[in-house]
Amino acid sequence: MANVVEISALSEPPGQSGVGVVAPFDFALDRELWRWAPDDISLYLTRLPFVPVPVTVDMASALSDGENVRRATRDLLAPEPLVVGYACASGSFVDGAEGERRLHTSILDAGAPAAVTTSGALIRALEALGVRRIAVVTPYVDSVTERLLGYLGEFGVETVNSVGLGLLNHIWKVTYSEVVQAVRDADRPEAEAVFISCTNVLTYDIIAPLERTLGKPVLAANQVTMWGALNAIGRRAVANDQWLLEATDRTAA
């Protein structure tokens, strides 16, 4: 009997709710998104079709194709997610505020019960923090970074400084140390927060330490995407000492 494991007939597996995620074809950081998810939240990820171009405005525009986003959303609906998030910063800001609204509508038109995009969630996060002046870090070439600054400007958000790494591919290979240095280079005293763009950039472990060092919020693409998606279904993202999460906790209280 020593090898017998007794399992109570009354025990039940924990319930699960789903969050659908539409990601670019080259997204390499699935585990990064999972780190913000509570234990009873499952992520259902799918990827947009491959586009044989480098990370330029052309790629961002291709990733924002409404029909592809609708098709990807429909592919996610079988397990009944409560919300579908479009997890791509450049694809959701490349065509400005109107382009972001079209993406949001495409997800809802495909049948999602609620929708979030990375760039839409960024604006909501800045509003939640009361931030109007930011510094920006991107992995992009200048033409893509300029689209982000234009998008922010449409919402009255001033970019006081920006640093772009000029990468055309393999963005997911950027190291924490490279991101930290770029944030330090971009930050200015007049910036009320710093935003790190691109969902293919790792940031989970460095957000809180950077905030302690800079004394201001540090937002990141994956963070705001998960924060926005979970907020849409009344849930809190999982992280310690991240300014955005703690500030919204205080507001909710």
C-alpha positions in Angstrom: 0.0 0.0 0.0 3.0 2.3 0.3 2.9 3.0 -3.4 -0.8 3.9 -3.5 -1.7 7.5 -4.0 -5.1 8.4 -2.7 -7.0 11.1 -4.7 -10.1 12.5 -3.1 -13.2 11.9 -5.2 -14.3 15.4 -4.2 -11.3 17.2 -5.7 -11.8 19.2 -8.9 -9.3 20.8 -11.2 -9.2 24.6 -11.0 -11.5 26.4 -13.3 -10.0 28.1 -16.3 -10.9 31.3 -18.3 -9.4 32.0 -21.6 -7.6 35.0 -23.2 -7.1 34.8 -27.0 -3.9 36.3 -28.4 -3.3 37.2 -32.0 0.5 37.6 -32.5 2.8 38.4 -35.4 4.3 35.4 -37.3 7.7 36.0 -35.8 6.6 36.4 -32.2 9.0 34.4 -30.0 8.1 35.4 -26.5 5.0 33.3 -25.6 6.3 32.6 -22.1 6.7 36.4 -21.5 2.9 36.8 -21.9 2.2 33.8 -19.6 4.1 35.4 -16.8 1.4 38.1 -16.5 -1.4 35.6 -16.5 -3.0 34.3 -13.3 -3.0 30.6 -12.7 -6.7 30.2 -13.7 -6.2 32.1 -17.0 -5.2 30.1 -20.1 -3.7 31.9 -23.1 -4.8 30.8 -26.6 -2.2 32.0 -29.1 -2.3 32.1 -32.8 0.0 33.8 -35.3 -0.6 35.9 -38.4 0.6 34.7 -41.8 4.3 35.0 -42.6 5.4 38.1 -44.5 8.8 37.8 -46.2 10.0 41.4 -45.4 12.2 42.9 -42.7 10.8 44.8 -39.7 9.8 48.0 -41.6 6.6 50.0 -42.1 5.7 47.5 -44.8 5.8 44.6 -42.3 3.8 46.6 -39.8 1.2 47.4 -42.4 1.0 43.8 -43.5 0.5 42.7 -39.9 -2.4 45.1 -39.5 -4.4 43.6 -42.4 -8.0 43.5 -41.2 -9.0 40.3 -42.9 -6.0 38.4 -41.6 -6.8 39.6 -38.1 -10.4 38.6 -38.4 -9.4 35.1 -39.7 -6.9 34.7 -36.8 -9.6 35.8 -34.3 -12.1 33.2 -35.7 -9.4 30.5 -35.3 -9.3 31.4 -31.5 -13.0 31.3 -30.8 -13.5 27.5 -30.4 -12.2 27.4 -26.7 -14.4 30.5 -26.0 -11.9 33.2 -24.8 -13.5 36.0 -22.9 -11.3 38.6 -24.7 -9.0 38.6 -27.7 -5.9 40.7 -27.7 -3.9 41.8 -30.8 -0.3 41.6 -29.5 1.7 43.7 -31.8 2.7 47.3 -31.1 3.8 48.4 -34.6 0.9 46.7 -36.3 -1.5 48.6 -34.1 0.0 52.0 -34.4 1.4 52.0 -38.0 -1.9 53.5 -39.4 -2.5 55.9 -36.5 -5.5 56.1 -34.3 -7.9 55.2 -37.1 -5.9 52.1 -37.9 -6.0 51.0 -34.3 -9.8 51.5 -34.2 -10.1 49.4 -37.4 -8.1 46.5 -35.8 -10.2 46.7 -32.7 -13.4 46.5 -34.8 -12.0 43.6 -36.9 -11.6 41.5 -33.7 -15.1 42.3 -32.6 -16.6 41.7 -36.0 -15.0 38.2 -36.0 -17.0 37.3 -33.0 -14.7 38.1 -30.0 -16.7 39.1 -26.9 -14.1 41.8 -26.2 -11.0 43.2 -27.9 -7.7 44.8 -27.0 -4.7 46.0 -29.1 -1.3 46.7 -27.8 -1.3 50.4 -28.9 -4.9 50.9 -27.7 -3.9 49.4 -24.3 -0.9 51.7 -24.2 -3.1 54.8 -24.4 -5.4 53.4 -21.7 -2.4 52.8 -19.5 -1.1 56.3 -19.9 -4.5 57.6 -19.1 -4.7 55.4 -16.0 -1.4 56.9 -14.8 -2.2 60.4 -15.8 0.9 60.6 -18.0 1.1 63.0 -20.9 4.9 63.3 -21.5 7.0 60.2 -22.2 10.3 58.9 -23.4 10.2 56.1 -25.9 12.5 53.1 -26.6 12.0 51.0 -29.7 13.9 48.2 -31.5 12.8 49.7 -34.8 14.3 51.6 -37.7 13.5 55.4 -37.6 10.5 55.2 -40.1 8.7 52.8 -37.8 9.5 54.7 -34.6 8.2 57.9 -36.3 4.8 56.2 -36.8 4.7 55.4 -33.1 5.4 59.1 -32.2 2.7 60.2 -34.6 0.2 57.8 -33.1 1.0 59.1 -29.5 0.7 62.6 -30.7 -2.9 62.0 -31.9 -3.8 61.4 -28.3 -2.0 64.5 -27.0 0.9 62.4 -25.7 4.2 64.3 -26.1 7.4 62.3 -26.7 10.3 64.2 -25.1 12.9 61.8 -26.4 13.2 58.5 -28.3 15.8 55.9 -28.9 15.5 53.3 -31.7 17.9 50.3 -32.0 17.5 50.2 -35.8 16.8 46.4 -36.0 15.3 44.8 -39.1 15.0 41.3 -37.7 15.6 39.0 -34.7 14.2 41.5 -32.3 13.5 38.8 -29.7 17.2 38.4 -29.2 17.7 41.8 -27.7 19.1 41.3 -24.2 17.9 42.8 -20.9 21.2 44.8 -20.7 20.6 46.3 -24.1 17.0 47.4 -23.1 18.2 48.8 -19.8 20.9 50.9 -21.5 18.4 52.2 -24.1 16.0 53.2 -21.4 18.7 55.1 -19.6 19.7 56.8 -22.9 16.1 57.7 -23.7 14.9 59.0 -20.3 14.8 62.7 -19.5 13.8 64.5 -16.3 10.8 66.0 -18.0 9.5 62.5 -19.1 6.7 61.3 -16.7 7.2 57.7 -17.9 9.1 55.5 -20.3 7.6 53.2 -22.9 9.4 50.2 -24.3 7.7 49.3 -27.6 7.4 45.9 -29.4 5.9 42.7 -28.1 9.0 40.9 -29.3 11.2 42.6 -26.6 11.7 40.9 -23.3 10.8 43.2 -20.3 9.1 41.4 -17.5 12.0 41.2 -15.1 13.4 44.6 -15.7 10.3 46.8 -15.4 10.2 47.1 -11.6 14.0 47.6 -11.2 14.0 50.3 -13.8 11.1 52.0 -12.1 12.9 52.0 -8.8 16.0 53.4 -10.5 14.2 56.1 -12.6 11.5 56.9 -10.0 8.8 56.8 -12.6 6.6 54.3 -14.5 8.1 52.1 -17.1 5.6 50.6 -19.5 6.2 47.8 -22.0 4.3 46.5 -24.9 3.6 43.0 -23.5 2.8 44.5 -20.1 0.1 46.9 -21.4 -1.3 44.2 -23.7 -1.8 41.7 -20.8 -2.9 44.5 -18.4 -5.5 45.6 -21.0 -6.8 42.1 -21.8 -7.1 41.1 -18.2 -8.7 44.4 -17.2 -11.3 43.8 -19.9 -12.5 40.7 -18.1 -12.1 42.1 -14.6 -8.8 40.4 -13.7 -5.4 41.6 -12.5 -2.2 40.9 -14.3 0.4 39.1 -12.1 3.6 41.1 -11.2 5.2 42.6 -8.2 6.0 46.3 -7.8 5.1 47.3 -11.4 3.8 50.9 -11.2 1.0 50.4 -13.7 -0.5 47.4 -11.9 -0.2 49.0 -8.4 -1.7 52.3 -9.6 -4.7 50.7 -11.1 -5.1 48.6 -8.0 -5.4 51.8 -6.0 -7.9 53.3 -8.4 -10.0 50.1 -8.2 -9.9 50.2 -4.5 
